């Protein structure tokens, strides 16, 4: 088995085709091509046929991976489930600081945007940012697209996505009482939110 580290790559960089390589850590397959999902070094692991490390089913294809400091950096990609904190809201979107991706804490900060049309899957025209999120809320969302150079586009359209933790205007923790309301444990006042369904 041989490891060959080559150039530094960024997320979305095409690395090769699936008929030439196996997709390894830090990569994903789209169509017939393998792309980088993290920032790091492209590594190709080749197996010697006599070692018997690879089965006949894979045709002894080398594995292409992207790693840095022997550990892959986690970068959100399309369909990743992320957890983040709402930093600000306006009438068109909520800005989210992404903290975790697919259950792993991120070493670098990324920004996401939940647009008003991406809050929920039904009755989209009735959705309002101020009735769905407030600054300080912790939300669970799915990466919808890579967005622009500054942030990812996120969606909370699925039932299991939305606010998972919030504090009321009085500063007390709130508990969900429906998919669109949370209640303050101190004052018992209700506040609107796009609540994530607990699975």
N, C-alpha and C positions, 0 to 999 in steps of 0.2 A: 504494500500500500504506500502511495506517495502523495504528499500534499504539496501543491504548488500555489503559492500566494502571488497574485499579480497586482493589478492596478486598483486604486480606490474608486468605488462606484457610489452613486447616489440612488435613492428610491426612484423606481420607474425606469431605470436603465436596463435595456435589453442585454441579456447575458449570453443567450444561446437558444438552441431549439431542442425540443424534447426528444427528437430522434437522435441527438448527439450527446445529451446529458440527462442525468437524473436531477430533479429539483431538490435542493438541500435546505438547511437552515438559512433564514434571512432572504429567501426567495419565494416567488409565487409563479404559478403557471396561468397564462391567459392565451387561449387559442393553442397554437403550436409552439409558443415561445416561452422562455423563462425570463423573469424580470427580477430585479433587486427590490426588496421591500425595506431595506435598511441602508444606512450609511456605513461603509466599511470596506474591507478588502475582499476582493473576489478570490475564492479559493476553489481549486479543482482537485478533487481527491480521486486518484486513479488506482485501481486495484490490479495487482498482478494476477494473471489467470491461474498460475500454479498455486496461489494462496487459497483459492477456492472461496474467497470472501463474497463473491457475487454469484447469484444463481443464474441459470440459463435464461430465466424469464426476463431478466433485465438486459440481456445481451452484453454484459460486462461494461455497461455505460459508466463513465466517470460521473461523480457527484459534484455539482457546482453549488457553492454556498457563498454567503457574504457574512463575514465576521469582523470584529474589531476587538483587540486585546483578548482574544480567545473567547469572547462572549458577544453574541449578536446584539446590536442595538435595536430596540423595539421602536418601530415607526408605524403609526396608524395607516391602514390601507382601506380601500373600499370594502364595506361589510364588516369592518372591525367594530367591536362593541367597546365603547369608551365611557369612562366616568370622568366628569369634570365639574368645575365650579363656575357658576354664572357670575361674570364680572360686571356686566352692564346690559341694560335692555333699552330698546327704543320701540317705536311703533312697527318697525319692519323686521327686526331680528334681535336675538339674544346672543351675546358674545360669551363663549365658554372657554375657560382655561382647562385644557385636557390634562388630567393627572394620571390616569391609568388606561391601558389598552389591552383588551382581551385578558383581563385579570392580572396584568403585570404593571408595576409602577414604572412610569417613564423617567428616565434620567435627564431628559431635556423637556422643556416646556413647548407645547403646541397650542395654537388657538383654533377654535371651531366656531362656526356660526349656525344657529338654528333659525332659519327664516320662517316667517309666519306661515307660509304654505307647507312647511315641513313639520309642523307641530303635531298634527294628527292625520289619520288616513281618511276619516269621514268628516263631513260638514266642514271642509277646509275653509270655506268662505266665512264661517262664524268664529274661527280661531283668532284669538288676540294674544299678543305677546304678554301684556301686563296681567292677563288672567291665566297665564300659563307658567311664567317664570318670574322670579325676583332675584336681584343681586344677592349672592350668598348661598343660593340654592345649590345642592349637589344633584346633578342629573346623570342619568344613564342614557346614552344615545348610540346610534349606529352611524358610521361614516357613510354618507351618501355619495360624495364625490370628493376629489382632491381640491376642489374650489379654486381659489386664486393663489398667488404667491405668498399671501399672508396667513391664510386660514383654510381649514377644511369645512365643507358643508356637511352638517349633521342633521339627522332626522330622529324624531321621537314618535313617529307614526304608529309603531307597533304597540300593543297593549302593555308589554313588559318594559317599555321604555318611557322615560319621563323623570319627574322629580322623585328622588329616593330619600332625600333628607332636606328639611327646611326649618327655619326658625320664623316665628311670627313677628309682627311689628313690635311686640313687647319683649322680644328676645328669647322667648321660651321655645322649646322643641315642639314641633307639630307632628301629629299623627294623621295618616290618611283615613278618610271616612267614605270616600267614593273616588271614582277615577278623575273627578274634576274639583274636589275640595279636600283641604286638610284642616285640622282643628288644633288650635292652641291648647296645650295641656294645662296652661295656667289660667287663661281667661275664658276658655271654651269658645272663643270667637272662631268663625270659619273664614278661611281665605281661599280664593280660587287658585288652582294649580293644575298642570297636566301631570297627573299622578301616575307613576309606574306601578303596574300590577305586580304584586309579589307572587313569584312562582314557587 
